[in-house]
């Protein structure tokens, strides 16, 4: 239960509080507007085995992104989400050694350099506010997202 609450505090409450602060600032400033880019996950679309807390939290991020995108229109606030799959970070390093798959097997999964994620976020951030990418998925090409499940 403690792990569930900790993960929810970071991935849901933390995301909400940051977005609320940004939205409020963007709404009050002159001129109004800005862009919020939320960190989603491929798990918001297709979960991994044994990932209920994480998957639940990323579904919540998707709901927040959709709501902010809608509510932000009146204030020139754009909101999008980047769903990242297998970027080579300390957290994802284990994919290079093998992780559980939906069929019960353990397989090595391809990873990509984190710099590609940074480039994608910068692309989203540089768009004019009258343009939005609501959801962008970036992943190692051969990871088992397409066909997983």
N, C-alpha and C positions, 0 to 999 in steps of 0.2 A: 504493500500500500504506500509506503514512504517513497519508493522509486516512482510509482505512478504519479503521486502528487508533485514530486520534484520535477519530473519531465513535463507535466502539465503546467507547472509554474513558469518554467522556462519557455516552452514552445507555444503555449497558448496565452497565458497571462502576460508574459514578457512581450510577446508580439503585439497583443492588444494595447498594452500601456505605451509602447513606443509609437504605434500607429495613432493612438489617441492624442499623444503630445504633438506629433508631426501634423496631424490633421488640424488640430486647434491652432497651431502656429500659422499654418498655411492659410487657414480661413481668416485669421485676424490681420495678417500682414497686408500691406498695400504695395503693389497690386496683389490680389489674392492668387493663390494657386501654388502648385508644386507637384512633385511626383513621389509616390511611395512604392518601393519595390520590396515585396515580401519574399522571404526564403521558404519556398514550399519544398516539395520532394516528389520524386517519382512514386513514392509510397502513397501519395494522395490519390494515385490512379490504380496502382497495382501493388499490393502489399507483399512483403517477404514473410516467410513462415516465422511464427513466433514474435510478431512485431505489433501486437494490438495497441499498446500505449503510444508508440511512435506514430503508427498509421493514423490512429484517432486524432492525435495532435495535428498532423499535417492536413487532415480533412478540415479541422477547425480553421487552420490558416487559409485554406481555399475559401471557406465561407466568409471569413473576414475580408479577404481580397475582393470578393464579389460585392460585398456590402459597401466597402469603402469606394470601390469603383463607381458604384451607382450613386451613393450619397455625395461623392466628391464632385460630380458633374456640375452642380449648381455653384461651386466655388473654384472652378478651374483646377481641381485636384484630380490627377490621374493616378490610378493604382493598378499595379501589375504584380505578377508572381513568377518567379523563376523556379522551375522544378528541375533539380540537379540529380543526375545519376552517375555514380561511380567516379567522382573526381578524386584524384589521388591525394588524400589528406591523411592525417594520422588515424582518423576514424575509419577511413575506407581502405587503409593499407591491408587489412585482413582479407579483402577480396582477392588479392594477388596470391594468397595461400589456399583459398577455397572456402566457400560459405554454403550453408544449406540452401537447397533448391526446393521448389514446390513438389517435385517428385520424390523427395527424401534423400536425394543424392547430395554429395558435396562436390562443388566444382569451382575452379578458378574462374574469376570474371575479369573481363577487360576493364581497364581504367583509363582516364584521360587526365591531362595536365590541368591543374586548377586555373592556370592562366586563361584557358578558353572560357571558363565560367566568368572570370573578371571581364573579358572582352564582351561577352553577351550582356552582362549587367550594364556595362558602359554604353552599349548600343541602346538598351532600353532607356537609360538615364538621359541620353543626348537627344532623344526625340522631342519635337515641340509638343507642348501640352495639348494641342488639339489632336494628337495622335497617341494611341496607346497600344501596347502589347499586353492584353489581359493575362495571358498565360504563355510562357515559353518553356519548352522542355529541352534541356541540353544533357547529353549523355555520351559515354563511350559507345561508338557505333555498334559494336557487337555484343554489348551487355544483354542479358536475357530479359529485357523489358518487353520488347516486341516478341510475343509468343510466350511470355511468362503467365502462369496461372493454370 
